[in-house]
Amino acid sequence: MGTLGGAGLAAAAGRARTVGMEGDRLASQARSSGLPAGGATGESPGVDAPLLGGSGSSALLQAQVLDLDEDEDDLEVFSKDASLMDMNSFSPMMPTSPLSMINQVKFEDEPDLKDLFITVDEPESHVTTIETFITYRIITKTSRGEFDSSEFEVRRRYQDFLWLKGKLEEAHPTLIIPPLPEKFIVKGMVERFNDDFIETRRKALQKFLNRIADHPTLTFNEDFKVFLTAQAWELSSHKKQGPGLLSRMGQTVRAVALSMRGVKSRPEEFMEMNNFIEIFSQKINLIDKISQRIYKEEREYSDEMREYGPIHLLWSASEEDLADTLKGVASCIDKCCKATEKRMSGLSEALLPVVHEYVLYSEMLMGVMKRRDQIQAELDSKVEALMYKKADADLLTEEIGKLEDKVECANNALKADWERWKHNMQNDIKSAFTETAEENIHYYEQCLATWESFLASQTDLHMEETSEDKPEAH
Amino acid sequence: MEQAPRDPERQLQPAPLEPLGHLDAGLQSAVGEEAEVARDESPGEGTMTENNFWLKKIEISVSEAEKRTGRNAMNMQETYTAYLIETRSVEHTDGQSVLTDSLWRRYSEFELLRNYLLVYYPHIVVPPLPEKRAEFVWHKLSADNMDPDFVERRRIGLENFLLRVASHPILCRDKIFYLFLTQEGNWKETVNETGFQLKADSRLKALNATFRVKNPDKRFTELKHYSDELQSVISHLLRVRARVADRLYGVYKVHGNYGRVFSEWSAIEKEMGDGLQSAGHHMDVYASSIDDILEDEEHYADQLKEYLFYAEALRAVCRKHELMQYDLEMAAQDLASKKQQCEELATGTVRMFSLKGMTTKLFGQETPEQREARVKVLEEQINEGEQQLKSKNLEGREFVKNAWADIERFKEQKNHDLKEALISYAVMQISMCKKGIQVWTNAKECFSKM
């Protein structure tokens, strides 16, 4: 399923502008990506040794070649004119060599094939007369030939991420673009830039970029590359290209009008998909709320426990015989308190961000459905026009032909990406909850050990006191 | 150690009822089987004499609670709870128990019994009653006295009270206590006839003594401080425990929501569906497990509460000592001043101001006959005073001796009971952890199969 999807996506991503150049680029790409960590430039990416270790790569290449033969059929479907798609994508459309497919067959669960590593860190505050904002440092390490270097370091702010997302959505309206963390969280925000908020956002931004990097199609997007590599001024000038504001606005108005129509003629499988998305969205939102609430309750429990233990210590000060027992209880409670803290941090690292990302994903998905519906609606409106207007029949027929292609492309792209997304979602949810369960098991095991050892020490003492039997070792 | 000295104690006891030795069958009390095994400190089984009440072993239980309506003293309708007290005597030979007495009592009657004991046994740390109103509640528990959970816990507390009295070497022999268990009607009148309310030391008097006493026994002063600390620390502990319980309840119950949502989600999932559904079931199990856990903890809290209230009983004994000591000091002071007066009269020197002296100066001296008469009166008074002082001293020393013996007994009981309670708390935590491991292991399995 995976390979199919990848190939399909890559194919659907649009073709390059000129075949000639494309061919060259393809060749160099094949050389650089398929080979062990050395890349076209001959440098090794240094720190990123894990990818494509020397010996195994040729065997890998072989394997990939074999797998890809069956995808050739899929590729046929997309040999039509893709000019109606406003693609900025850099990816190869009709790959002429199997080797070039290798880059497209990459998933999160195959780390060996990753050749693009991105980290987001070092949030820094910038104050100007107009505003205050935060920039993040983005480090990209890659072995890909199309990148001029193997390591890049840039600074970006949230706005830049928004821009990137917008461009990706424009280029791939029916692909499932990874979600961005929210602009700001209204509830419970005292200060826009408190540390927890920044850290959460930083992690989410890193996830966002890595998800794009792992996506078989999006990873080759030109804007993505620019985002990762361009210096500040370069980025600004690049941003200014592309359709102007007015035309974009026009598109939006048309889109809203059309999206209603698309719903009516939605094919069965997309009705199912939509149904899934609706219910999934409901449920994941609930799970998000529940998980946040659990975190809050655990925090409050931990706060109370912190006060609970020391009282026993205080009491032991006025007792003689009971002092040891009381101190023992106090120490157990303190240890359990620490275990609770650990459990909480596990929750906030393993579960909360994942669930929240899927909340955002579910919103994304609804947007994707809408866009698909719009594209369909465009076709439908032209078809209707043809039925009622006999004039310009030829022109309309031609347009319809193109729109039919567009719809088919969009549907197939979505279908493939949908399968991929679902697969990833299941894995992510499964591992998030499994890890949470493990954290809880570990928490209870720790507490158990603490109390059991306390109990053992007490019964030992008791035996010594009564001095009837020999004290047992515990 | 369990036996208190008998004869000197009898002297201290005002005996309008002659509580000892007037009943036919002497019965020996023992801890009922409802009590914890560890509290099996049967007082002097085998040192029975005709002075003892109890010959056979008895078991006491407060087995039921019932809502009743009746009319109170002002002839208004009221609702109250009555408790059934059953007394069984255990045959030595075959251990079978036979129901000998059974009657209903309400909380106010327990209070009456305790107040009586407080007055007649001031040197004893009298066991406390369970709380009148629910305190240290956390959100689930109702503060309503009619709430069944509260009533149940109070029933247990009252039984505990009776068992404590019955297992106390001295208190168990009290006739009023015996009648409380055996004579349903008229008991209240019988108690009131003892006139114990009149014998009670006034609060004001006690307060006064506390402030003014000069030389109380150091041990009692220390004990007073200890009881203050004990009370303060236990109430703090109970307050925080209630809050912890509240939070813990929250954590567990919120997880229950997962169950419902997972189940609904599983409907749209093909591969994940089963895993989600069964994981959800385990979340429900987890959420509902907290109810039993916290109910057990309430019993632990009750054990601590008993000692919270015991602190007040300790203070009562200290107050009595202070009162007696103050009394003694006042008597001694009075005696000293009378002696001085006498001396002055005899020698004619006036060292202290006295009204007589002033009037004498102002209105002329008294005759030698008058003076001699006065001296004689004073000498009589001094004699009396000296006798009184002697007996007060003796009383005071006896009190201290007996009280301290009971306090030592109490200390041992307290250390034993509280240690057990703390250990039982650990056992509860262990059980809770084991349940948690079980549930989450099951859940993890479900998740990993998704």
Interface residues (C-beta under 8 A of the other chain):
Chain A: N275 F276 I279 F280 K283 L286 I287 I290 R293 I294 E297 E298 E300 Y301 E304 M305 E307 Y308 I311 H312 L314 W315 S318 E319 D321 L322 T325 L326 V329 C332 C336 Q426 I429 K430 F433 T434 A437 E438 N440 I441 Y443 Y444 E445 C447 L448 W451 E452 F454 L455 Q458
Chain B: Y226 E229 L230 V233 I234 H236 L237 V240 R241 R243 V244 R247 L248 G250 V251 V254 H255 N257 Y258 V261 E264 W265 A267 I268 E269 E271 M272 G275 A279 N415 L418 K419 L422 I423 Y425 A426 V427 Q429 I430 C433 K434 G436 I437 W440 T441 A443 K444 F447 S448 M450
